[in-house]
Amino acid sequence: HVQLVESGGGLVQAGGSLSLSCAASGTITSINTMGWYRQAPGKQRELVASMTAKGSTNYADSVKGRFTISRDNAKHTVSLQMNNLKPEDTAVYYCNFKSYLSLDYWGQGTQVTVSS
C-alpha cells in the first residue's frame, strides 16, 4: 500500500516563503512524474509544478519565477520551494506521483495560507 505524506504547509505573510515536502511510503516503482497540485475554495484543482524522471519541469504561469520543484528519485521524495508568496497562492496543496503504468498516487493535502 502506497502512501504519500506531505509536510511543510502553514501560515505566512505575503512576500514570505514556505517549503513543501512529500515522501512516499510503501512499495513504489516506475514513477515518471512527480508534482504538486493545489485547490482553493470553490475552485478546481490545478497543476502547480511537475517534474519528470528525466528532469523536465512544468510550472503554472502564475508561479513561474517564484516556485521551484525538485525531486530525489532514490528517496521517492519531491519538494516545492515557494518564494514571494501571494494571497492568491492560498490553497490546499497536494502531492502527486504518476507512474509509467498510468497509476496516480495522491497525498492527503497540506494547507498553505498567505495573509495580506
N, CA, C and O atoms as a MOPAC input file, in Angstrom:
PM7 MOZYME 1SCF
protein

 N      0.85600 1    -1.19200 1     0.00000 1
 C      0.00000 1     0.00000 1     0.00000 1
 C      0.88400 1     1.23000 1     0.00000 1
 O      1.74000 1     1.39200 1     0.86900 1
 N      0.67300 1     2.09700 1    -0.97900 1
 C      1.49900 1     3.29100 1    -1.11300 1
 C      0.80300 1     4.48700 1    -0.49300 1
 O     -0.38600 1     4.71600 1    -0.71400 1
 N      1.54800 1     5.23300 1     0.27200 1
 C      1.03600 1     6.48400 1     0.83100 1
 C      1.99800 1     7.60800 1     0.52200 1
 O      3.21500 1     7.43700 1     0.58300 1
 N      1.43700 1     8.76500 1     0.18900 1
 C      2.23200 1     9.97800 1     0.02900 1
 C      1.90100 1    10.88700 1     1.19500 1
 O      0.73100 1    11.14000 1     1.48500 1
 N      2.92800 1    11.37300 1     1.85800 1
 C      2.72900 1    12.21100 1     3.03200 1
 C      3.40300 1    13.55000 1     2.79700 1
 O      4.61100 1    13.62800 1     2.57800 1
 N      2.58800 1    14.61300 1     2.84600 1
 C      3.10500 1    15.96300 1     2.65900 1
 C      3.42700 1    16.59500 1     4.01100 1
 O      2.86100 1    16.22500 1     5.03900 1
 N      4.33100 1    17.53500 1     3.98400 1
 C      4.64200 1    18.32300 1     5.16700 1
 C      5.10500 1    19.70100 1     4.72000 1
 O      5.51300 1    19.89700 1     3.57500 1
 N      5.03200 1    20.65700 1     5.65300 1
 C      5.58900 1    21.97200 1     5.37400 1
 C      4.58800 1    23.07500 1     5.13400 1
 O      4.98900 1    24.22600 1     4.96100 1
 N      3.31600 1    22.78200 1     5.11600 1
 C      2.34200 1    23.85200 1     4.93600 1
 C      2.26400 1    24.73700 1     6.16000 1
 O      2.90400 1    24.46700 1     7.17600 1
 N      1.46900 1    25.80600 1     6.05700 1
 C      1.30800 1    26.68700 1     7.19100 1
 C      0.81400 1    28.04800 1     6.78600 1
 O      0.30400 1    28.25500 1     5.68500 1
 N      0.98200 1    28.98200 1     7.71800 1
 C      0.53900 1    30.35600 1     7.52200 1
 C      1.75300 1    31.26000 1     7.34500 1
 O      2.71100 1    31.17900 1     8.11400 1
 N      1.71000 1    32.10800 1     6.34600 1
 C      2.83000 1    33.00400 1     6.08800 1
 C      2.28100 1    34.32700 1     5.55800 1
 O      1.20600 1    34.37100 1     4.96000 1
 N      3.01800 1    35.38100 1     5.78100 1
 C      2.61600 1    36.68000 1     5.26000 1
 C      2.99000 1    36.79500 1     3.78300 1
 O      3.90900 1    36.12500 1     3.31100 1
 N      2.28000 1    37.63700 1     3.07500 1
 C      2.60300 1    37.88200 1     1.67200 1
 C      4.06200 1    38.30800 1     1.54900 1
 O      4.56300 1    39.11300 1     2.33300 1
 N      4.72500 1    37.74500 1     0.54600 1
 C      6.13800 1    38.01300 1     0.34300 1
 C      7.04700 1    37.00800 1     1.01800 1
 O      8.25200 1    36.98200 1     0.76800 1
 N      6.47300 1    36.18400 1     1.87100 1
 C      7.25900 1    35.18700 1     2.58300 1
 C      7.47300 1    33.91800 1     1.77400 1
 O      7.08900 1    33.82900 1     0.60800 1
 N      8.09300 1    32.94300 1     2.41800 1
 C      8.43800 1    31.68700 1     1.75500 1
 C      7.98600 1    30.49600 1     2.58300 1
 O      7.89000 1    30.56300 1     3.80800 1
 N      7.71400 1    29.41900 1     1.88700 1
 C      7.42100 1    28.12700 1     2.51200 1
 C      8.01000 1    27.03600 1     1.64100 1
 O      8.16800 1    27.20100 1     0.43200 1
 N      8.33100 1    25.92700 1     2.26800 1
 C      8.81900 1    24.77900 1     1.52500 1
 C      7.95200 1    23.57800 1     1.85100 1
 O      7.74100 1    23.25100 1     3.01900 1
 N      7.45600 1    22.92800 1     0.82400 1
 C      6.65300 1    21.72000 1     0.98900 1
 C      7.48700 1    20.50200 1     0.62000 1
 O      8.33000 1    20.55400 1    -0.27600 1
 N      7.24000 1    19.42000 1     1.31800 1
 C      7.91100 1    18.15500 1     1.00100 1
 C      6.89400 1    17.03300 1     0.95300 1
 O      5.86000 1    17.07600 1     1.61900 1
 N      7.20700 1    16.03300 1     0.15700 1
 C      6.32200 1    14.87900 1     0.03200 1
 C      7.18500 1    13.62600 1    -0.04900 1
 O      8.11300 1    13.54100 1    -0.85300 1
 N      6.86000 1    12.65900 1     0.79900 1
 C      7.59800 1    11.41300 1     0.80900 1
 C      6.64100 1    10.24900 1     0.61500 1
 O      5.51100 1    10.26900 1     1.10500 1
 N      7.10200 1     9.24100 1    -0.09900 1
 C      6.27900 1     8.06200 1    -0.34200 1
 C      6.68100 1     6.93900 1     0.59700 1
 O      7.86500 1     6.69500 1     0.82900 1
 N      5.69200 1     6.27000 1     1.12600 1
 C      5.95500 1     5.06900 1     1.91600 1
 C      5.29900 1     3.88100 1     1.23200 1
 O      4.31500 1     4.03400 1     0.50800 1
 N      5.84700 1     2.70400 1     1.46400 1
 C      5.33500 1     1.52900 1     0.78200 1
 C      6.13200 1     1.25800 1    -0.47600 1
 O      7.04800 1     2.00700 1    -0.81800 1
 N      5.78600 1     0.20400 1    -1.14800 1
 C      6.49700 1    -0.18500 1    -2.36300 1
 C      5.99400 1     0.64200 1    -3.53300 1
 O      4.82500 1     0.56900 1    -3.91400 1
 N      6.90100 1     1.43100 1    -4.09400 1
 C      6.51000 1     2.29600 1    -5.20300 1
 C      7.59900 1     2.21600 1    -6.25400 1
 O      8.77600 1     2.42200 1    -5.96000 1
 N      7.20000 1     1.91500 1    -7.48200 1
 C      8.18100 1     1.75300 1    -8.55100 1
 C      7.68800 1     2.43700 1    -9.81400 1
 O      6.51600 1     2.79400 1    -9.93800 1
 N      8.59600 1     2.60600 1   -10.72900 1
 C      8.27300 1     3.11700 1   -12.05800 1
 C      7.52600 1     4.44000 1   -12.02600 1
 O      6.54000 1     4.62700 1   -12.73900 1
 N      8.00300 1     5.35100 1   -11.19600 1
 C      7.38600 1     6.67600 1   -11.13800 1
 C      7.99000 1     7.55600 1   -12.22200 1
 O      9.21100 1     7.68600 1   -12.30700 1
 N      7.15700 1     8.15100 1   -13.03900 1
 C      7.61000 1     9.08100 1   -14.04700 1
 C      7.54400 1    10.50500 1   -13.51300 1
 O      8.57400 1    11.12200 1   -13.24200 1
 N      6.35200 1    11.01500 1   -13.36500 1
 C      6.19300 1    12.41400 1   -12.98500 1
 C      5.84500 1    12.56000 1   -11.50800 1
 O      4.99400 1    11.84600 1   -10.97800 1
 N      6.51600 1    13.49300 1   -10.86600 1
 C      6.16600 1    13.90500 1    -9.50400 1
 C      5.74500 1    15.35700 1    -9.58600 1
 O      6.34500 1    16.14600 1   -10.31600 1
 N      4.72300 1    15.70600 1    -8.84100 1
 C      4.26200 1    17.07600 1    -8.95500 1
 C      3.43700 1    17.54700 1    -7.78900 1
 O      3.16200 1    16.80700 1    -6.84400 1
 N      3.05000 1    18.79800 1    -7.88200 1
 C      2.22100 1    19.43700 1    -6.86900 1
 C      1.01000 1    20.07400 1    -7.55000 1
 O      1.13600 1    20.73100 1    -8.58400 1
 N     -0.15200 1    19.86900 1    -6.95700 1
 C     -1.38800 1    20.49900 1    -7.37700 1
 C     -1.91900 1    21.30900 1    -6.20300 1
 O     -1.49300 1    21.11700 1    -5.06400 1
 N     -2.83400 1    22.20100 1    -6.48100 1
 C     -3.47700 1    22.93500 1    -5.39300 1
 C     -4.94500 1    23.15700 1    -5.71600 1
 O     -5.36500 1    23.18100 1    -6.87300 1
 N     -5.69800 1    23.31600 1    -4.64800 1
 C     -7.12700 1    23.56400 1    -4.80600 1
 C     -7.54800 1    24.61200 1    -3.79100 1
 O     -7.45900 1    24.40200 1    -2.58100 1
 N     -8.00400 1    25.73300 1    -4.30000 1
 C     -8.52800 1    26.80100 1    -3.45500 1
 C    -10.03200 1    26.60300 1    -3.30000 1
 O    -10.65700 1    25.94200 1    -4.13000 1
 N    -10.61400 1    27.16400 1    -2.25400 1
 C    -12.05500 1    27.00700 1    -2.02900 1
 C    -12.86200 1    27.47700 1    -3.23800 1
 O    -12.65600 1    28.57800 1    -3.75000 1
 N    -13.77100 1    26.63200 1    -3.67800 1
 C    -14.63300 1    26.98700 1    -4.79200 1
 C    -13.98800 1    26.88800 1    -6.15600 1
 O    -14.60400 1    27.24400 1    -7.16000 1
 N    -12.75200 1    26.40800 1    -6.20800 1
 C    -12.04200 1    26.30800 1    -7.49300 1
 C    -11.63900 1    24.86400 1    -7.76500 1
 O    -11.61500 1    24.02700 1    -6.86300 1
 N    -11.32300 1    24.59500 1    -9.03000 1
 C    -10.86500 1    23.26600 1    -9.40300 1
 C     -9.41300 1    23.07400 1    -9.01100 1
 O     -8.64400 1    24.02700 1    -8.88200 1
 N     -9.07000 1    21.82600 1    -8.82700 1
 C     -7.67700 1    21.51500 1    -8.55000 1
 C     -6.84500 1    21.82400 1    -9.79200 1
 O     -7.23700 1    21.49600 1   -10.91200 1
 N     -5.69900 1    22.45400 1    -9.58100 1
 C     -4.86100 1    22.84700 1   -10.70800 1
 C     -3.41600 1    22.42700 1   -10.48800 1
 O     -2.94500 1    22.32600 1    -9.35500 1
 N     -2.73100 1    22.18500 1   -11.58500 1
 C     -1.31500 1    21.84800 1   -11.51600 1
 C     -0.51800 1    23.08400 1   -11.12000 1
 O     -0.71500 1    24.16700 1   -11.67200 1
 N      0.37400 1    22.91200 1   -10.16800 1
 C      1.28800 1    23.97900 1    -9.77200 1
 C      2.65400 1    23.76800 1   -10.43700 1
 O      3.18800 1    24.66900 1   -11.08500 1
 N      3.19300 1    22.59400 1   -10.26800 1
 C      4.50400 1    22.28300 1   -10.84500 1
 C      4.67900 1    20.77500 1   -10.91600 1
 O      4.13700 1    20.03700 1   -10.09400 1
 N      5.44000 1    20.32800 1   -11.90100 1
 C      5.72600 1    18.90300 1   -12.01500 1
 C      7.11200 1    18.71700 1   -12.59900 1
 O      7.66900 1    19.61100 1   -13.23500 1
 N      7.65000 1    17.53500 1   -12.36500 1
 C      8.97400 1    17.20600 1   -12.89300 1
 C      8.98100 1    15.74400 1   -13.29900 1
 O      8.56200 1    14.88000 1   -12.52900 1
 N      9.45600 1    15.46100 1   -14.50900 1
 C      9.55200 1    14.08600 1   -14.96100 1
 C     10.82700 1    13.45000 1   -14.41300 1
 O     11.68700 1    14.12000 1   -13.84100 1
 N     10.91700 1    12.14400 1   -14.60500 1
 C     12.09300 1    11.41500 1   -14.14000 1
 C     13.36200 1    11.89600 1   -14.83800 1
 O     14.45900 1    11.77200 1   -14.29300 1
 N     13.21200 1    12.44300 1   -16.04300 1
 C     14.36900 1    12.94400 1   -16.78300 1
 C     14.69200 1    14.37300 1   -16.42600 1
 O     15.67200 1    14.93200 1   -16.92000 1
 N     13.87800 1    14.97600 1   -15.57100 1
 C     14.18400 1    16.32100 1   -15.10700 1
 C     13.44800 1    17.44900 1   -15.79900 1
 O     13.69700 1    18.61700 1   -15.49700 1
 N     12.55700 1    17.13800 1   -16.71000 1
 C     11.78500 1    18.18500 1   -17.35900 1
 C     10.74700 1    18.73400 1   -16.39900 1
 O     10.06500 1    17.98400 1   -15.70100 1
 N     10.63800 1    20.04900 1   -16.37600 1
 C      9.71200 1    20.67700 1   -15.44100 1
 C      8.58800 1    21.40100 1   -16.17900 1
 O      8.71300 1    21.79200 1   -17.33900 1
 N      7.50000 1    21.55700 1   -15.45600 1
 C      6.34400 1    22.28400 1   -15.97100 1
 C      5.77400 1    23.08600 1   -14.81000 1
 O      5.51600 1    22.54200 1   -13.73700 1
 N      5.58100 1    24.37600 1   -15.02800 1
 C      5.05700 1    25.24900 1   -13.98300 1
 C      3.80500 1    25.96900 1   -14.46700 1
 O      3.68700 1    26.31200 1   -15.64400 1
 N      2.88400 1    26.19100 1   -13.55500 1
 C      1.76400 1    27.06800 1   -13.87100 1
 C      2.31800 1    28.47400 1   -14.09500 1
 O      3.27300 1    28.88400 1   -13.43500 1
 N      1.72200 1    29.20000 1   -15.01800 1
 C      2.21500 1    30.55100 1   -15.31100 1
 C      2.21900 1    31.42600 1   -14.06500 1
 O      3.09300 1    32.27700 1   -13.89900 1
 N      1.25100 1    31.21600 1   -13.20000 1
 C      1.10300 1    32.08000 1   -12.02400 1
 C      2.22700 1    31.90500 1   -11.00400 1
 O      2.39600 1    32.74900 1   -10.12400 1
 N      2.99600 1    30.82200 1   -11.11300 1
 C      4.05700 1    30.57900 1   -10.11500 1
 C      5.45200 1    30.61800 1   -10.71500 1
 O      6.43900 1    30.50400 1    -9.98800 1
 N      5.54900 1    30.77400 1   -12.01400 1
 C      6.86600 1    30.80200 1   -12.65600 1
 C      7.71200 1    31.92100 1   -12.08100 1
 O      7.25600 1    33.05200 1   -11.91800 1
 N      8.95900 1    31.57700 1   -11.77800 1
 C      9.87200 1    32.55200 1   -11.20800 1
 C      9.77700 1    32.67700 1    -9.70000 1
 O     10.62200 1    33.32100 1    -9.07800 1
 N      8.75900 1    32.06900 1    -9.10300 1
 C      8.59200 1    32.14800 1    -7.63800 1
 C      8.70600 1    30.77700 1    -6.97800 1
 O      9.20500 1    30.66500 1    -5.85800 1
 N      8.24800 1    29.74200 1    -7.66300 1
 C      8.25300 1    28.38300 1    -7.10300 1
 C      9.29800 1    27.53600 1    -7.82800 1
 O      9.54800 1    27.70900 1    -9.02100 1
 N      9.90100 1    26.61400 1    -7.07100 1
 C     10.87100 1    25.69000 1    -7.65800 1
 C     10.59000 1    24.28200 1    -7.16300 1
 O     10.49300 1    24.03800 1    -5.96100 1
 N     10.46200 1    23.36300 1    -8.10600 1
 C     10.23700 1    21.96700 1    -7.75700 1
 C     11.54300 1    21.19600 1    -7.85800 1
 O     12.37500 1    21.46100 1    -8.72500 1
 N     11.70700 1    20.23600 1    -6.95400 1
 C     12.88000 1    19.36200 1    -7.00100 1
 C     12.45600 1    17.97000 1    -6.54400 1
 O     11.44000 1    17.80600 1    -5.86800 1
 N     13.23600 1    16.99000 1    -6.91800 1
 C     12.89600 1    15.62500 1    -6.54300 1
 C     14.14400 1    14.80500 1    -6.27800 1
 O     15.22600 1    15.11000 1    -6.77800 1
 N     13.97500 1    13.75900 1    -5.48300 1
 C     15.03800 1    12.80600 1    -5.21100 1
 C     14.49300 1    11.44500 1    -5.60300 1
 O     13.66900 1    10.87000 1    -4.89100 1
 N     14.94900 1    10.93500 1    -6.72700 1
 C     14.40100 1     9.68600 1    -7.24000 1
 C     14.71600 1     8.50300 1    -6.33400 1
 O     13.89000 1     7.60400 1    -6.17200 1
 N     15.88200 1     8.50200 1    -5.75700 1
 C     16.27800 1     7.38000 1    -4.90100 1
 C     15.41600 1     7.31200 1    -3.64600 1
 O     15.09200 1     6.23200 1    -3.15400 1
 N     15.05500 1     8.47800 1    -3.14200 1
 C     14.28000 1     8.52400 1    -1.89200 1
 C     12.78200 1     8.65600 1    -2.14300 1
 O     11.98800 1     8.64600 1    -1.20300 1
 N     12.39700 1     8.78000 1    -3.41500 1
 C     10.97200 1     8.96400 1    -3.76200 1
 C     10.39000 1    10.15700 1    -3.02900 1
 O      9.33700 1    10.05800 1    -2.39900 1
 N     11.07500 1    11.27200 1    -3.11200 1
 C     10.56800 1    12.48800 1    -2.49000 1
 C     10.51700 1    13.61100 1    -3.52300 1
 O     11.27900 1    13.63000 1    -4.48900 1
 N      9.61000 1    14.53000 1    -3.29300 1
 C      9.51600 1    15.71700 1    -4.13300 1
 C      9.26200 1    16.91200 1    -3.22200 1
 O      8.54400 1    16.81600 1    -2.22700 1
 N      9.86600 1    18.03700 1    -3.58300 1
 C      9.74600 1    19.24100 1    -2.76100 1
 C      9.31600 1    20.41300 1    -3.62700 1
 O      9.49500 1    20.41400 1    -4.84500 1
 N      8.74900 1    21.40000 1    -2.97300 1
 C      8.33700 1    22.62300 1    -3.66000 1
 C      8.76200 1    23.80400 1    -2.79900 1
 O      8.24700 1    23.99700 1    -1.69700 1
 N      9.69800 1    24.58800 1    -3.30400 1
 C     10.11600 1    25.80800 1    -2.63700 1
 C      9.27500 1    26.94500 1    -3.18200 1
 O      9.25100 1    27.19000 1    -4.38800 1
 N      8.58900 1    27.63400 1    -2.29300 1
 C      7.67400 1    28.70100 1    -2.69800 1
 C      8.16400 1    30.02200 1    -2.11200 1
 O      8.19900 1    30.19700 1    -0.89500 1
 N      8.53400 1    30.92800 1    -2.97500 1
 C      9.02400 1    32.23900 1    -2.56000 1
 C      8.07200 1    33.32600 1    -3.02500 1
 O      7.25500 1    33.12500 1    -3.92300 1
 N      8.19800 1    34.48300 1    -2.39000 1
 C      7.36000 1    35.63100 1    -2.75000 1
 C      5.88900 1    35.21100 1    -2.83100 1
 O      5.21200 1    35.46100 1    -3.82900 1
 N      5.42300 1    34.58400 1    -1.78700 1
 C      4.04700 1    34.08000 1    -1.78500 1
 C      3.03800 1    35.21200 1    -1.80200 1
 O      3.26300 1    36.28500 1    -1.24200 1
 N      1.92000 1    34.94300 1    -2.46000 1
 C      0.85300 1    35.91600 1    -2.59900 1
 C     -0.43300 1    35.35300 1    -1.99500 1
 O     -0.58700 1    34.13500 1    -1.90700 1
 N     -1.34700 1    36.20900 1    -1.58300 1
 C     -2.61400 1    35.71000 1    -1.02200 1
 C     -3.32900 1    34.74000 1    -1.96200 1
 O     -3.99900 1    33.81400 1    -1.50300 1
 N     -3.19200 1    34.94400 1    -3.26200 1
 C     -3.85900 1    34.04600 1    -4.21300 1
 C     -3.20700 1    32.66600 1    -4.28500 1
 O     -3.72200 1    31.77600 1    -4.96100 1
 N     -2.09500 1    32.48200 1    -3.60500 1
 C     -1.48700 1    31.14600 1    -3.51200 1
 C     -2.14100 1    30.30600 1    -2.41700 1
 O     -1.85200 1    29.11700 1    -2.28200 1
 N     -3.01100 1    30.92200 1    -1.64700 1
 C     -3.69700 1    30.19600 1    -0.57200 1
 C     -4.53000 1    29.05900 1    -1.14700 1
 O     -5.37900 1    29.26800 1    -2.01300 1
 N     -4.27100 1    27.85000 1    -0.64900 1
 C     -4.95700 1    26.65900 1    -1.15000 1
 C     -4.48800 1    25.44800 1    -0.35200 1
 O     -3.55900 1    25.53000 1     0.45100 1
 N     -5.15200 1    24.32900 1    -0.59400 1
 C     -4.63800 1    23.04900 1    -0.12200 1
 C     -3.74100 1    22.50500 1    -1.22800 1
 O     -4.15700 1    22.40600 1    -2.38300 1
 N     -2.53200 1    22.15900 1    -0.87500 1
 C     -1.54500 1    21.66600 1    -1.84600 1
 C     -1.44100 1    20.15200 1    -1.72400 1
 O     -1.30800 1    19.60300 1    -0.63000 1
 N     -1.50400 1    19.49200 1    -2.87600 1
 C     -1.47600 1    18.03500 1    -2.93700 1
 C     -0.25400 1    17.56000 1    -3.71400 1
 O      0.07600 1    18.09600 1    -4.77100 1
 N      0.38800 1    16.57700 1    -3.18700 1
 C      1.48700 1    15.90000 1    -3.86500 1
 C      0.91400 1    14.81700 1    -4.77800 1
 O     -0.06700 1    14.16100 1    -4.42900 1
 N      1.52200 1    14.63400 1    -5.93400 1
 C      1.03600 1    13.63500 1    -6.88900 1
 C      2.20300 1    12.90900 1    -7.54300 1
 O      3.16800 1    13.53600 1    -7.98000 1
 N      2.11100 1    11.59800 1    -7.60700 1
 C      3.06400 1    10.78900 1    -8.35500 1
 C      2.29700 1    10.07900 1    -9.46800 1
 O      1.21800 1     9.53200 1    -9.24100 1
 N      2.86300 1    10.09400 1   -10.66600 1
 C      2.25900 1     9.37400 1   -11.79000 1
 C      3.25600 1     8.32500 1   -12.27300 1
 O      4.41600 1     8.62700 1   -12.55500 1
 N      2.77600 1     7.08400 1   -12.36100 1
 C      3.67600 1     6.02200 1   -12.79700 1
 C      3.64100 1     5.86300 1   -14.31400 1
 O      2.75600 1     6.39100 1   -14.98800 1
 N      4.61300 1     5.13100 1   -14.83600 1
 C      4.64600 1     4.83200 1   -16.26300 1
 C      3.46200 1     3.95500 1   -16.66600 1
 O      3.12700 1     3.86100 1   -17.84700 1
 N      2.84000 1     3.32400 1   -15.69600 1
 C      1.67700 1     2.47200 1   -15.96100 1
 C      0.36800 1     3.23200 1   -15.77400 1
 O     -0.70000 1     2.63100 1   -15.65500 1
 N      0.46300 1     4.55400 1   -15.74900 1
 C     -0.71400 1     5.42700 1   -15.64700 1
 C     -1.42600 1     5.31500 1   -14.31100 1
 O     -2.62800 1     5.56900 1   -14.23200 1
 N     -0.71500 1     4.94400 1   -13.26800 1
 C     -1.29000 1     4.94900 1   -11.92400 1
 C     -1.04200 1     6.30300 1   -11.28300 1
 O      0.02700 1     6.89200 1   -11.44300 1
 N     -2.02900 1     6.78700 1   -10.56200 1
 C     -1.94700 1     8.07600 1    -9.88000 1
 C     -1.93700 1     7.87300 1    -8.37500 1
 O     -2.76800 1     7.14500 1    -7.83100 1
 N     -1.00200 1     8.51300 1    -7.71500 1
 C     -0.95800 1     8.48700 1    -6.25800 1
 C     -1.08900 1     9.92400 1    -5.75600 1
 O     -0.49300 1    10.84900 1    -6.30700 1
 N     -1.88400 1    10.08900 1    -4.69500 1
 C     -2.12200 1    11.41800 1    -4.14500 1
 C     -1.84700 1    11.45200 1    -2.65100 1
 O     -2.09800 1    10.48500 1    -1.93100 1
 N     -1.32800 1    12.57800 1    -2.20500 1
 C     -1.20400 1    12.81400 1    -0.78200 1
 C     -2.52100 1    13.32400 1    -0.22100 1
 O     -3.49300 1    13.52400 1    -0.95000 1
 N     -2.53300 1    13.52800 1     1.08600 1
 C     -3.76700 1    13.93900 1     1.75800 1
 C     -3.97200 1    15.45600 1     1.69100 1
 O     -5.05900 1    15.95100 1     1.98800 1
 N     -2.94700 1    16.17400 1     1.31000 1
 C     -3.05000 1    17.62000 1     1.19500 1
 C     -2.50800 1    18.34000 1     2.41100 1
 O     -2.59300 1    17.85300 1     3.53800 1
 N     -1.95100 1    19.50800 1     2.15500 1
 C     -1.45600 1    20.35100 1     3.24100 1
 C     -1.88700 1    21.78600 1     2.95900 1
 O     -1.79400 1    22.25900 1     1.82700 1
 N     -2.35500 1    22.46600 1     3.98400 1
 C     -2.89800 1    23.81000 1     3.81900 1
 C     -1.78400 1    24.84600 1     3.78300 1
 O     -0.88400 1    24.85200 1     4.62300 1
 N     -1.86800 1    25.71400 1     2.79400 1
 C     -0.98700 1    26.88000 1     2.71100 1
 C     -1.88100 1    28.11400 1     2.73000 1
 O     -2.77400 1    28.26400 1     1.89600 1
 N     -1.62800 1    28.98500 1     3.68600 1
 C     -2.41400 1    30.20900 1     3.81300 1
 C     -1.46900 1    31.40200 1     3.79300 1
 O     -0.52700 1    31.48400 1     4.58100 1
 N     -1.74000 1    32.32700 1     2.87200 1
 C     -0.90700 1    33.51600 1     2.73500 1
 C     -1.76300 1    34.72500 1     3.09700 1
 O     -2.77500 1    35.00200 1     2.45400 1
 N     -1.34500 1    35.42600 1     4.12100 1
 C     -2.09600 1    36.59300 1     4.57300 1
 C     -1.56700 1    37.86000 1     3.90200 1
 O     -0.37900 1    37.97100 1     3.59700 1
 N     -2.45700 1    38.78900 1     3.68600 1
 C     -2.05100 1    40.04100 1     3.00900 1
 C     -1.61300 1    41.09300 1     4.00200 1
 O     -1.24200 1    42.19800 1     3.60700 1

